[in-house]
Amino acid sequence: MEVKNYETVFILTPVLSDVQMKDTVEKFKKVLVDNGAEIVHEDNWGLKKLAYPIGHKNSGFYQFFEFKADTQLIATLETEYRRDERVLRFLTTALDKFAVDYNERKRKGLVGRKRTEEKEAQA
């Protein structure tokens, strides 16, 4: 059993009500937790315009999870994505130590701050 850090983003069809969207997100969160994953961070990016139409849809609900899990869980999670007709697209990525560090700094607000401080000092 090898535990790694992962992040997954999935896009849900925009025709869902707010309750249906939240239920679907909870379903995938439950798949992760029930299979032993530790959720590090989750973020609802909301309704966004797609870069290109998918199934005659021009927008979708974006959801992001960062988690630690056994490598075998990814196959289970992606099978659940494929079986659910509400999911337009998904992407799961394994994170290396640099990506994990970057995500932690980003959550703390440390990413991009130095440039902002430099611009304020010059003004």
N, CA, C and O atoms as a Tinker XYZ file with bonds, in Angstrom:
   492  protein
     1  N      0.840000   -1.182000    0.000000    73     2
     2  CA     0.000000    0.000000    0.000000    64     1     3
     3  C      0.885000    1.245000    0.000000    63     2     4     5
     4  O      1.603000    1.511000    0.963000    81     3
     5  N      0.821000    1.992000   -1.080000    73     3     6
     6  CA     1.622000    3.203000   -1.208000    64     5     7
     7  C      0.713000    4.424000   -1.176000    63     6     8     9
     8  O     -0.176000    4.562000   -2.017000    81     7
     9  N      0.933000    5.307000   -0.212000    73     7    10
    10  CA     0.122000    6.518000   -0.083000    64     9    11
    11  C      0.844000    7.672000   -0.765000    63    10    12    13
    12  O      2.026000    7.915000   -0.522000    81    11
    13  N      0.112000    8.377000   -1.624000    73    11    14
    14  CA     0.647000    9.529000   -2.341000    64    13    15
    15  C     -0.308000   10.702000   -2.196000    63    14    16    17
    16  O     -1.446000   10.550000   -1.752000    81    15
    17  N      0.179000   11.875000   -2.581000    73    15    18
    18  CA    -0.663000   13.066000   -2.623000    64    17    19
    19  C     -1.236000   13.213000   -4.028000    63    18    20    21
    20  O     -0.533000   13.014000   -5.019000    81    19
    21  N     -2.501000   13.557000   -4.103000    73    19    22
    22  CA    -3.187000   13.730000   -5.380000    64    21    23
    23  C     -4.046000   14.980000   -5.347000    63    22    24    25
    24  O     -4.393000   15.491000   -4.282000    81    23
    25  N     -4.381000   15.457000   -6.527000    73    23    26
    26  CA    -5.452000   16.437000   -6.644000    64    25    27
    27  C     -6.331000   16.016000   -7.810000    63    26    28    29
    28  O     -5.855000   15.488000   -8.815000    81    27
    29  N     -7.620000   16.262000   -7.651000    73    27    30
    30  CA    -8.564000   15.918000   -8.698000    64    29    31
    31  C     -9.510000   17.089000   -8.910000    63    30    32    33
    32  O     -9.949000   17.736000   -7.959000    81    31
    33  N     -9.811000   17.345000  -10.165000    73    31    34
    34  CA   -10.782000   18.374000  -10.543000    64    33    35
    35  C    -11.805000   17.692000  -11.422000    63    34    36    37
    36  O    -11.451000   16.929000  -12.321000    81    35
    37  N    -13.079000   17.966000  -11.163000    73    35    38
    38  CA   -14.109000   17.451000  -12.054000    64    37    39
    39  C    -15.117000   18.533000  -12.366000    63    38    40    41
    40  O    -15.344000   19.442000  -11.568000    81    39
    41  N    -15.722000   18.423000  -13.542000    73    39    42
    42  CA   -16.694000   19.402000  -14.027000    64    41    43
    43  C    -18.045000   18.719000  -14.112000    63    42    44    45
    44  O    -18.194000   17.687000  -14.766000    81    43
    45  N    -19.029000   19.308000  -13.441000    73    43    46
    46  CA   -20.389000   18.775000  -13.452000    64    45    47
    47  C    -21.244000   19.560000  -14.433000    63    46    48    49
    48  O    -21.000000   20.743000  -14.670000    81    47
    49  N    -22.248000   18.902000  -15.003000    73    47    50
    50  CA   -23.150000   19.535000  -15.955000    64    49    51
    51  C    -23.842000   20.746000  -15.314000    63    50    52    53
    52  O    -24.209000   20.695000  -14.140000    81    51
    53  N    -24.022000   21.824000  -16.068000    73    51    54
    54  CA   -24.608000   23.043000  -15.499000    64    53    55
    55  C    -26.123000   22.972000  -15.285000    63    54    56    57
    56  O    -26.690000   23.891000  -14.694000    81    55
    57  N    -26.793000   21.915000  -15.745000    73    55    58
    58  CA   -28.248000   21.835000  -15.618000    64    57    59
    59  C    -28.686000   21.360000  -14.226000    63    58    60    61
    60  O    -29.884000   21.280000  -13.953000    81    59
    61  N    -27.729000   21.046000  -13.348000    73    59    62
    62  CA   -28.056000   20.585000  -11.997000    64    61    63
    63  C    -28.502000   21.760000  -11.126000    63    62    64    65
    64  O    -28.029000   22.885000  -11.284000    81    63
    65  N    -29.425000   21.473000  -10.204000    73    63    66
    66  CA   -29.786000   22.480000   -9.210000    64    65    67
    67  C    -28.646000   22.563000   -8.192000    63    66    68    69
    68  O    -27.740000   21.730000   -8.192000    81    67
    69  N    -28.703000   23.570000   -7.335000    73    67    70
    70  CA   -27.670000   23.728000   -6.317000    64    69    71
    71  C    -27.599000   22.501000   -5.406000    63    70    72    73
    72  O    -26.511000   22.049000   -5.051000    81    71
    73  N    -28.759000   21.967000   -5.031000    73    71    74
    74  CA   -28.823000   20.792000   -4.157000    64    73    75
    75  C    -28.246000   19.565000   -4.861000    63    74    76    77
    76  O    -27.487000   18.809000   -4.255000    81    75
    77  N    -28.597000   19.358000   -6.135000    73    75    78
    78  CA   -28.081000   18.211000   -6.889000    64    77    79
    79  C    -26.563000   18.305000   -7.036000    63    78    80    81
    80  O    -25.860000   17.300000   -6.936000    81    79
    81  N    -26.063000   19.523000   -7.275000    73    79    82
    82  CA   -24.622000   19.722000   -7.426000    64    81    83
    83  C    -23.910000   19.375000   -6.124000    63    82    84    85
    84  O    -22.895000   18.679000   -6.138000    81    83
    85  N    -24.438000   19.858000   -4.999000    73    83    86
    86  CA   -23.813000   19.576000   -3.700000    64    85    87
    87  C    -23.883000   18.088000   -3.362000    63    86    88    89
    88  O    -22.938000   17.536000   -2.798000    81    87
    89  N    -25.001000   17.431000   -3.703000    73    87    90
    90  CA   -25.135000   15.983000   -3.471000    64    89    91
    91  C    -24.094000   15.198000   -4.269000    63    90    92    93
    92  O    -23.510000   14.237000   -3.769000    81    91
    93  N    -23.869000   15.618000   -5.513000    73    91    94
    94  CA   -22.897000   14.939000   -6.370000    64    93    95
    95  C    -21.484000   15.113000   -5.812000    63    94    96    97
    96  O    -20.704000   14.160000   -5.789000    81    95
    97  N    -21.156000   16.314000   -5.368000    73    95    98
    98  CA   -19.842000   16.571000   -4.770000    64    97    99
    99  C    -19.670000   15.707000   -3.526000    63    98   100   101
   100  O    -18.610000   15.112000   -3.328000    81    99
   101  N    -20.700000   15.632000   -2.687000    73    99   102
   102  CA   -20.639000   14.810000   -1.470000    64   101   103
   103  C    -20.459000   13.329000   -1.811000    63   102   104   105
   104  O    -19.777000   12.600000   -1.091000    81   103
   105  N    -21.077000   12.888000   -2.916000    73   103   106
   106  CA   -20.941000   11.494000   -3.347000    64   105   107
   107  C    -19.468000   11.159000   -3.611000    63   106   108   109
   108  O    -18.966000   10.130000   -3.157000    81   107
   109  N    -18.780000   12.041000   -4.354000    73   107   110
   110  CA   -17.378000   11.778000   -4.681000    64   109   111
   111  C    -16.479000   11.952000   -3.458000    63   110   112   113
   112  O    -15.479000   11.248000   -3.316000    81   111
   113  N    -16.830000   12.881000   -2.582000    73   111   114
   114  CA   -16.078000   13.041000   -1.340000    64   113   115
   115  C    -16.209000   11.775000   -0.495000    63   114   116   117
   116  O    -15.240000   11.331000    0.121000    81   115
   117  N    -17.410000   11.197000   -0.470000    73   115   118
   118  CA   -17.673000    9.966000    0.283000    64   117   119
   119  C    -16.874000    8.794000   -0.310000    63   118   120   121
   120  O    -16.364000    7.957000    0.435000    81   119
   121  N    -16.764000    8.730000   -1.644000    73   119   122
   122  CA   -15.957000    7.677000   -2.280000    64   121   123
   123  C    -14.515000    7.770000   -1.784000    63   122   124   125
   124  O    -13.893000    6.753000   -1.479000    81   123
   125  N    -13.992000    8.984000   -1.704000    73   123   126
   126  CA   -12.618000    9.173000   -1.229000    64   125   127
   127  C    -12.479000    8.751000    0.231000    63   126   128   129
   128  O    -11.619000    7.937000    0.570000    81   127
   129  N    -13.328000    9.310000    1.092000    73   127   130
   130  CA   -13.217000    9.061000    2.531000    64   129   131
   131  C    -13.481000    7.594000    2.871000    63   130   132   133
   132  O    -12.772000    7.017000    3.696000    81   131
   133  N    -14.490000    6.985000    2.249000    73   131   134
   134  CA   -14.817000    5.583000    2.526000    64   133   135
   135  C    -13.695000    4.630000    2.124000    63   134   136   137
   136  O    -13.589000    3.528000    2.664000    81   135
   137  N    -12.862000    5.051000    1.178000    73   135   138
   138  CA   -11.752000    4.215000    0.734000    64   137   139
   139  C    -10.431000    4.613000    1.391000    63   138   140   141
   140  O     -9.360000    4.246000    0.908000    81   139
   141  N    -10.507000    5.357000    2.481000    73   139   142
   142  CA    -9.320000    5.646000    3.282000    64   141   143
   143  C     -8.527000    6.871000    2.893000    63   142   144   145
   144  O     -7.407000    7.049000    3.372000    81   143
   145  N     -9.068000    7.722000    2.042000    73   143   146
   146  CA    -8.339000    8.931000    1.648000    64   145   147
   147  C     -8.473000    9.996000    2.735000    63   146   148   149
   148  O     -9.493000   10.084000    3.419000    81   147
   149  N     -7.432000   10.793000    2.878000    73   147   150
   150  CA    -7.460000   11.936000    3.793000    64   149   151
   151  C     -7.551000   13.193000    2.929000    63   150   152   153
   152  O     -6.631000   13.502000    2.172000    81   151
   153  N     -8.664000   13.912000    3.047000    73   151   154
   154  CA    -8.847000   15.124000    2.241000    64   153   155
   155  C     -8.076000   16.261000    2.890000    63   154   156   157
   156  O     -8.326000   16.629000    4.038000    81   155
   157  N     -7.127000   16.813000    2.128000    73   155   158
   158  CA    -6.277000   17.896000    2.619000    64   157   159
   159  C     -6.958000   19.242000    2.397000    63   158   160   161
   160  O     -6.936000   20.115000    3.264000    81   159
   161  N     -7.565000   19.396000    1.219000    73   159   162
   162  CA    -8.203000   20.677000    0.873000    64   161   163
   163  C     -9.269000   20.419000   -0.177000    63   162   164   165
   164  O     -9.109000   19.555000   -1.040000    81   163
   165  N    -10.360000   21.174000   -0.099000    73   163   166
   166  CA   -11.368000   21.107000   -1.150000    64   165   167
   167  C    -11.799000   22.517000   -1.477000    63   166   168   169
   168  O    -11.789000   23.403000   -0.622000    81   167
   169  N    -12.177000   22.714000   -2.725000    73   167   170
   170  CA   -12.547000   24.043000   -3.174000    64   169   171
   171  C    -13.606000   23.931000   -4.262000    63   170   172   173
   172  O    -13.456000   23.166000   -5.215000    81   171
   173  N    -14.668000   24.697000   -4.110000    73   171   174
   174  CA   -15.705000   24.763000   -5.129000    64   173   175
   175  C    -15.413000   26.003000   -5.968000    63   174   176   177
   176  O    -15.523000   27.125000   -5.473000    81   175
   177  N    -15.047000   25.812000   -7.217000    73   175   178
   178  CA   -14.715000   26.938000   -8.081000    64   177   179
   179  C    -15.954000   27.550000   -8.712000    63   178   180   181
   180  O    -15.876000   28.614000   -9.326000    81   179
   181  N    -17.097000   26.889000   -8.569000    73   179   182
   182  CA   -18.359000   27.446000   -9.052000    64   181   183
   183  C    -18.601000   27.184000  -10.531000    63   182   184   185
   184  O    -17.937000   26.362000  -11.163000    81   183
   185  N    -19.577000   27.913000  -11.057000    73   183   186
   186  CA   -19.969000   27.773000  -12.455000    64   185   187
   187  C    -19.018000   28.585000  -13.323000    63   186   188   189
   188  O    -18.885000   29.796000  -13.145000    81   187
   189  N    -18.360000   27.913000  -14.263000    73   187   190
   190  CA   -17.387000   28.576000  -15.148000    64   189   191
   191  C    -17.697000   28.249000  -16.595000    63   190   192   193
   192  O    -18.277000   27.207000  -16.903000    81   191
   193  N    -17.302000   29.155000  -17.478000    73   191   194
   194  CA   -17.441000   28.929000  -18.912000    64   193   195
   195  C    -16.373000   27.927000  -19.347000    63   194   196   197
   196  O    -15.220000   28.016000  -18.924000    81   195
   197  N    -16.757000   26.984000  -20.186000    73   195   198
   198  CA   -15.804000   25.989000  -20.696000    64   197   199
   199  C    -15.024000   26.579000  -21.866000    63   198   200   201
   200  O    -15.513000   27.469000  -22.560000    81   199
   201  N    -13.827000   26.086000  -22.077000    73   199   202
   202  CA   -12.996000   26.543000  -23.195000    64   201   203
   203  C    -13.607000   26.127000  -24.532000    63   202   204   205
   204  O    -13.439000   26.812000  -25.541000    81   203
   205  N    -14.318000   24.997000  -24.530000    73   203   206
   206  CA   -14.999000   24.513000  -25.733000    64   205   207
   207  C    -16.231000   23.735000  -25.274000    63   206   208   209
   208  O    -16.240000   23.193000  -24.169000    81   207
   209  N    -17.261000   23.675000  -26.100000    73   207   210
   210  CA   -18.484000   22.963000  -25.684000    64   209   211
   211  C    -18.238000   21.472000  -25.473000    63   210   212   213
   212  O    -17.511000   20.838000  -26.237000    81   211
   213  N    -18.852000   20.923000  -24.429000    73   211   214
   214  CA   -18.801000   19.488000  -24.146000    64   213   215
   215  C    -20.250000   19.022000  -24.075000    63   214   216   217
   216  O    -20.993000   19.434000  -23.184000    81   215
   217  N    -20.648000   18.181000  -24.994000    73   215   218
   218  CA   -22.018000   17.687000  -25.003000    64   217   219
   219  C    -23.034000   18.811000  -25.099000    63   218   220   221
   220  O    -24.044000   18.784000  -24.395000    81   219
   221  N    -22.794000   19.789000  -25.944000    73   219   222
   222  CA   -23.650000   20.957000  -26.151000    64   221   223
   223  C    -23.780000   21.832000  -24.915000    63   222   224   225
   224  O    -24.720000   22.621000  -24.818000    81   223
   225  N    -22.863000   21.710000  -23.975000    73   223   226
   226  CA   -22.849000   22.543000  -22.765000    64   225   227
   227  C    -21.674000   23.512000  -22.881000    63   226   228   229
   228  O    -20.575000   23.126000  -23.277000    81   227
   229  N    -21.920000   24.770000  -22.531000    73   227   230
   230  CA   -20.868000   25.786000  -22.614000    64   229   231
   231  C    -20.302000   26.183000  -21.258000    63   230   232   233
   232  O    -19.364000   26.977000  -21.182000    81   231
   233  N    -20.873000   25.628000  -20.178000    73   231   234
   234  CA   -20.380000   25.937000  -18.840000    64   233   235
   235  C    -20.524000   24.692000  -17.964000    63   234   236   237
   236  O    -21.152000   23.709000  -18.357000    81   235
   237  N    -19.932000   24.753000  -16.777000    73   235   238
   238  CA   -20.023000   23.618000  -15.868000    64   237   239
   239  C    -19.588000   24.023000  -14.468000    63   238   240   241
   240  O    -18.907000   25.031000  -14.283000    81   239
   241  N    -19.993000   23.221000  -13.479000    73   239   242
   242  CA   -19.588000   23.430000  -12.087000    64   241   243
   243  C    -18.253000   22.740000  -11.858000    63   242   244   245
   244  O    -18.129000   21.532000  -12.064000    81   243
   245  N    -17.257000   23.502000  -11.432000    73   243   246
   246  CA   -15.924000   22.957000  -11.176000    64   245   247
   247  C    -15.761000   22.663000   -9.690000    63   246   248   249
   248  O    -16.135000   23.476000   -8.845000    81   247
   249  N    -15.196000   21.484000   -9.372000    73   247   250
   250  CA   -14.921000   21.104000   -7.982000    64   249   251
   251  C    -13.502000   20.548000   -7.901000    63   250   252   253
   252  O    -13.066000   19.804000   -8.779000    81   251
   253  N    -12.789000   20.916000   -6.840000    73   251   254
   254  CA   -11.386000   20.539000   -6.658000    64   253   255
   255  C    -11.211000   19.844000   -5.311000    63   254   256   257
   256  O    -11.739000   20.306000   -4.299000    81   255
   257  N    -10.474000   18.740000   -5.295000    73   255   258
   258  CA   -10.085000   18.054000   -4.057000    64   257   259
   259  C     -8.590000   17.806000   -4.084000    63   258   260   261
   260  O     -8.047000   17.366000   -5.097000    81   259
   261  N     -7.920000   18.087000   -2.971000    73   259   262
   262  CA    -6.530000   17.662000   -2.780000    64   261   263
   263  C     -6.568000   16.640000   -1.654000    63   262   264   265
   264  O     -7.156000   16.898000   -0.603000    81   263
   265  N     -5.945000   15.477000   -1.860000    73   263   266
   266  CA    -6.057000   14.414000   -0.876000    64   265   267
   267  C     -4.839000   13.503000   -0.873000    63   266   268   269
   268  O     -4.039000   13.495000   -1.809000    81   267
   269  N     -4.719000   12.728000    0.218000    73   267   270
   270  CA    -3.693000   11.693000    0.340000    64   269   271
   271  C     -4.413000   10.359000    0.294000    63   270   272   273
   272  O     -5.397000   10.158000    1.007000    81   271
   273  N     -3.931000    9.444000   -0.540000    73   271   274
   274  CA    -4.614000    8.154000   -0.674000    64   273   275
   275  C     -3.675000    7.095000   -1.216000    63   274   276   277
   276  O     -2.601000    7.381000   -1.745000    81   275
   277  N     -4.126000    5.864000   -1.060000    73   275   278
   278  CA    -3.452000    4.718000   -1.636000    64   277   279
   279  C     -3.590000    4.803000   -3.166000    63   278   280   281
   280  O     -4.617000    5.256000   -3.672000    81   279
   281  N     -2.584000    4.380000   -3.878000    73   279   282
   282  CA    -2.599000    4.481000   -5.340000    64   281   283
   283  C     -3.746000    3.696000   -5.978000    63   282   284   285
   284  O     -4.196000    4.044000   -7.069000    81   283
   285  N     -4.221000    2.643000   -5.314000    73   283   286
   286  CA    -5.305000    1.831000   -5.877000    64   285   287
   287  C     -6.652000    2.557000   -5.862000    63   286   288   289
   288  O     -7.553000    2.197000   -6.620000    81   287
   289  N     -6.797000    3.567000   -5.014000    73   287   290
   290  CA    -8.060000    4.307000   -4.919000    64   289   291
   291  C     -8.357000    5.094000   -6.192000    63   290   292   293
   292  O     -9.522000    5.319000   -6.519000    81   291
   293  N     -7.334000    5.507000   -6.903000    73   291   294
   294  CA    -7.523000    6.346000   -8.091000    64   293   295
   295  C     -8.366000    5.618000   -9.137000    63   294   296   297
   296  O     -9.243000    6.229000   -9.748000    81   295
   297  N     -8.124000    4.358000   -9.349000    73   295   298
   298  CA    -8.915000    3.585000  -10.317000    64   297   299
   299  C    -10.383000    3.539000   -9.896000    63   298   300   301
   300  O    -11.273000    3.678000  -10.736000    81   299
   301  N    -10.638000    3.348000   -8.614000    73   299   302
   302  CA   -12.010000    3.322000   -8.091000    64   301   303
   303  C    -12.685000    4.672000   -8.305000    63   302   304   305
   304  O    -13.823000    4.733000   -8.769000    81   303
   305  N    -11.984000    5.756000   -7.968000    73   303   306
   306  CA   -12.528000    7.102000   -8.103000    64   305   307
   307  C    -12.859000    7.412000   -9.563000    63   306   308   309
   308  O    -13.944000    7.912000   -9.860000    81   307
   309  N    -11.936000    7.120000  -10.465000    73   307   310
   310  CA   -12.153000    7.435000  -11.871000    64   309   311
   311  C    -13.248000    6.567000  -12.489000    63   310   312   313
   312  O    -13.935000    7.005000  -13.412000    81   311
   313  N    -13.416000    5.350000  -11.993000    73   311   314
   314  CA   -14.535000    4.517000  -12.444000    64   313   315
   315  C    -15.858000    5.161000  -12.039000    63   314   316   317
   316  O    -16.810000    5.174000  -12.820000    81   315
   317  N    -15.918000    5.692000  -10.823000    73   315   318
   318  CA   -17.128000    6.392000  -10.359000    64   317   319
   319  C    -17.408000    7.628000  -11.217000    63   318   320   321
   320  O    -18.561000    7.909000  -11.545000    81   319
   321  N    -16.355000    8.364000  -11.580000    73   319   322
   322  CA   -16.532000    9.531000  -12.466000    64   321   323
   323  C    -17.149000    9.096000  -13.797000    63   322   324   325
   324  O    -18.097000    9.711000  -14.286000    81   323
   325  N    -16.599000    8.033000  -14.370000    73   323   326
   326  CA   -17.067000    7.575000  -15.687000    64   325   327
   327  C    -18.515000    7.080000  -15.643000    63   326   328   329
   328  O    -19.253000    7.240000  -16.616000    81   327
   329  N    -18.920000    6.489000  -14.535000    73   327   330
   330  CA   -20.283000    5.952000  -14.404000    64   329   331
   331  C    -21.328000    7.039000  -14.178000    63   330   332   333
   332  O    -22.511000    6.821000  -14.436000    81   331
   333  N    -20.906000    8.199000  -13.703000    73   331   334
   334  CA   -21.858000    9.256000  -13.361000    64   333   335
   335  C    -22.078000   10.179000  -14.560000    63   334   336   337
   336  O    -21.149000   10.843000  -15.019000    81   335
   337  N    -23.302000   10.214000  -15.057000    73   335   338
   338  CA   -23.614000   11.012000  -16.250000    64   337   339
   339  C    -23.552000   12.513000  -15.988000    63   338   340   341
   340  O    -23.540000   13.301000  -16.934000    81   339
   341  N    -23.513000   12.921000  -14.723000    73   339   342
   342  CA   -23.447000   14.351000  -14.390000    64   341   343
   343  C    -22.035000   14.916000  -14.547000    63   342   344   345
   344  O    -21.861000   16.134000  -14.574000    81   343
   345  N    -21.024000   14.050000  -14.652000    73   343   346
   346  CA   -19.635000   14.486000  -14.793000    64   345   347
   347  C    -19.302000   14.665000  -16.272000    63   346   348   349
   348  O    -19.374000   13.724000  -17.062000    81   347
   349  N    -18.933000   15.907000  -16.628000    73   347   350
   350  CA   -18.550000   16.187000  -18.023000    64   349   351
   351  C    -17.099000   15.787000  -18.271000    63   350   352   353
   352  O    -16.794000   15.123000  -19.261000    81   351
   353  N    -16.204000   16.195000  -17.366000    73   351   354
   354  CA   -14.773000   15.896000  -17.486000    64   353   355
   355  C    -14.179000   15.768000  -16.091000    63   354   356   357
   356  O    -14.734000   16.281000  -15.120000    81   355
   357  N    -13.041000   15.076000  -16.001000    73   355   358
   358  CA   -12.312000   14.970000  -14.740000    64   357   359
   359  C    -10.835000   14.815000  -15.036000    63   358   360   361
   360  O    -10.440000   14.376000  -16.116000    81   359
   361  N    -10.024000   15.186000  -14.047000    73   359   362
   362  CA    -8.580000   15.024000  -14.158000    64   361   363
   363  C     -8.026000   14.783000  -12.759000    63   362   364   365
   364  O     -8.264000   15.570000  -11.843000    81   363
   365  N     -7.290000   13.698000  -12.605000    73   363   366
   366  CA    -6.637000   13.380000  -11.332000    64   365   367
   367  C     -5.139000   13.353000  -11.577000    63   366   368   369
   368  O     -4.659000   12.717000  -12.516000    81   367
   369  N     -4.404000   14.057000  -10.713000    73   367   370
   370  CA    -2.967000   14.192000  -10.878000    64   369   371
   371  C     -2.245000   13.815000   -9.594000    63   370   372   373
   372  O     -2.667000   14.207000   -8.507000    81   371
   373  N     -1.156000   13.053000   -9.711000    73   371   374
   374  CA    -0.293000   12.760000   -8.558000    64   373   375
   375  C      0.614000   13.972000   -8.346000    63   374   376   377
   376  O      1.133000   14.548000   -9.302000    81   375
   377  N      0.797000   14.349000   -7.086000    73   375   378
   378  CA     1.613000   15.519000   -6.764000    64   377   379
   379  C      2.972000   15.093000   -6.226000    63   378   380   381
   380  O      3.070000   14.163000   -5.425000    81   379
   381  N      4.017000   15.782000   -6.673000    73   379   382
   382  CA     5.334000   15.546000   -6.086000    64   381   383
   383  C      5.504000   16.491000   -4.888000    63   382   384   385
   384  O      4.605000   17.275000   -4.585000    81   383
   385  N      6.642000   16.416000   -4.216000    73   383   386
   386  CA     6.836000   17.212000   -2.995000    64   385   387
   387  C      6.813000   18.717000   -3.282000    63   386   388   389
   388  O      6.427000   19.503000   -2.417000    81   387
   389  N      7.215000   19.118000   -4.473000    73   387   390
   390  CA     7.218000   20.535000   -4.814000    64   389   391
   391  C      5.796000   21.062000   -5.013000    63   390   392   393
   392  O      5.483000   22.182000   -4.610000    81   391
   393  N      4.946000   20.260000   -5.629000    73   391   394
   394  CA     3.551000   20.648000   -5.823000    64   393   395
   395  C      2.810000   20.717000   -4.491000    63   394   396   397
   396  O      1.986000   21.607000   -4.283000    81   395
   397  N      3.100000   19.786000   -3.593000    73   395   398
   398  CA     2.474000   19.791000   -2.261000    64   397   399
   399  C      2.885000   21.057000   -1.513000    63   398   400   401
   400  O      2.050000   21.721000   -0.900000    81   399
   401  N      4.179000   21.386000   -1.566000    73   399   402
   402  CA     4.694000   22.601000   -0.917000    64   401   403
   403  C      4.051000   23.849000   -1.529000    63   402   404   405
   404  O      3.652000   24.761000   -0.804000    81   403
   405  N      3.952000   23.889000   -2.846000    73   403   406
   406  CA     3.339000   25.028000   -3.535000    64   405   407
   407  C      1.885000   25.203000   -3.095000    63   406   408   409
   408  O      1.453000   26.320000   -2.808000    81   407
   409  N      1.122000   24.092000   -3.039000    73   407   410
   410  CA    -0.286000   24.161000   -2.639000    64   409   411
   411  C     -0.433000   24.671000   -1.208000    63   410   412   413
   412  O     -1.349000   25.439000   -0.915000    81   411
   413  N      0.470000   24.243000   -0.309000    73   411   414
   414  CA     0.422000   24.717000    1.080000    64   413   415
   415  C      0.689000   26.218000    1.147000    63   414   416   417
   416  O     -0.010000   26.943000    1.855000    81   415
   417  N      1.699000   26.686000    0.411000    73   415   418
   418  CA     2.011000   28.115000    0.411000    64   417   419
   419  C      0.878000   28.925000   -0.215000    63   418   420   421
   420  O      0.580000   30.032000    0.235000    81   419
   421  N      0.249000   28.376000   -1.250000    73   419   422
   422  CA    -0.866000   29.058000   -1.908000    64   421   423
   423  C     -2.048000   29.224000   -0.951000    63   422   424   425
   424  O     -2.675000   30.282000   -0.911000    81   423
   425  N     -2.350000   28.167000   -0.177000    73   423   426
   426  CA    -3.451000   28.247000    0.796000    64   425   427
   427  C     -3.175000   29.280000    1.874000    63   426   428   429
   428  O     -4.101000   29.904000    2.392000    81   427
   429  N     -1.896000   29.464000    2.218000    73   427   430
   430  CA    -1.524000   30.448000    3.241000    64   429   431
   431  C     -1.429000   31.859000    2.674000    63   430   432   433
   432  O     -1.194000   32.813000    3.415000    81   431
   433  N     -1.610000   31.994000    1.365000    73   431   434
   434  CA    -1.557000   33.312000    0.736000    64   433   435
   435  C     -0.161000   33.808000    0.447000    63   434   436   437
   436  O      0.042000   35.005000    0.246000    81   435
   437  N      0.808000   32.906000    0.422000    73   435   438
   438  CA     2.198000   33.312000    0.208000    64   437   439
   439  C      2.615000   33.311000   -1.251000    63   438   440   441
   440  O      3.681000   33.829000   -1.581000    81   439
   441  N      1.808000   32.745000   -2.130000    73   439   442
   442  CA     2.147000   32.693000   -3.550000    64   441   443
   443  C      1.695000   33.987000   -4.206000    63   442   444   445
   444  O      0.533000   34.376000   -4.098000    81   443
   445  N      2.632000   34.659000   -4.896000    73   443   446
   446  CA     2.303000   35.899000   -5.596000    64   445   447
   447  C      2.367000   37.137000   -4.721000    63   446   448   449
   448  O      2.198000   38.251000   -5.217000    81   447
   449  N      2.606000   36.964000   -3.435000    73   447   450
   450  CA     2.618000   38.111000   -2.524000    64   449   451
   451  C      3.854000   38.986000   -2.727000    63   450   452   453
   452  O      3.759000   40.210000   -2.637000    81   451
   453  N      5.005000   38.383000   -2.997000    73   451   454
   454  CA     6.249000   39.137000   -3.114000    64   453   455
   455  C      6.162000   40.174000   -4.233000    63   454   456   457
   456  O      6.572000   41.320000   -4.052000    81   455
   457  N      5.638000   39.780000   -5.366000    73   455   458
   458  CA     5.510000   40.713000   -6.492000    64   457   459
   459  C      4.567000   41.864000   -6.137000    63   458   460   461
   460  O      4.822000   43.011000   -6.503000    81   459
   461  N      3.488000   41.562000   -5.431000    73   459   462
   462  CA     2.531000   42.595000   -5.038000    64   461   463
   463  C      3.190000   43.593000   -4.099000    63   462   464   465
   464  O      2.996000   44.800000   -4.242000    81   463
   465  N      3.976000   43.095000   -3.129000    73   463   466
   466  CA     4.668000   43.968000   -2.187000    64   465   467
   467  C      5.694000   44.847000   -2.895000    63   466   468   469
   468  O      5.870000   46.011000   -2.535000    81   467
   469  N      6.377000   44.289000   -3.910000    73   467   470
   470  CA     7.359000   45.063000   -4.662000    64   469   471
   471  C      6.687000   46.201000   -5.410000    63   470   472   473
   472  O      7.197000   47.321000   -5.430000    81   471
   473  N      5.537000   45.919000   -6.029000    73   471   474
   474  CA     4.809000   46.950000   -6.771000    64   473   475
   475  C      4.313000   48.058000   -5.850000    63   474   476   477
   476  O      4.345000   49.233000   -6.218000    81   475
   477  N      3.849000   47.688000   -4.643000    73   475   478
   478  CA     3.382000   48.684000   -3.685000    64   477   479
   479  C      4.541000   49.549000   -3.207000    63   478   480   481
   480  O      4.361000   50.749000   -2.995000    81   479
   481  N      5.724000   48.972000   -3.033000    73   479   482
   482  CA     6.887000   49.715000   -2.579000    64   481   483
   483  C      7.340000   50.717000   -3.642000    63   482   484   485
   484  O      7.821000   51.799000   -3.305000    81   483
   485  N      7.188000   50.362000   -4.930000    73   483   486
   486  CA     7.597000   51.256000   -6.006000    64   485   487
   487  C      6.617000   52.408000   -6.193000    63   486   488   489
   488  O      7.006000   53.474000   -6.668000    81   487
   489  N      5.373000   52.215000   -5.835000    73   487   490
   490  CA     4.326000   53.230000   -6.062000    64   489   491
   491  C      4.441000   54.404000   -5.113000    63   490   492
   492  O      3.636000   55.334000   -5.181000    81   491
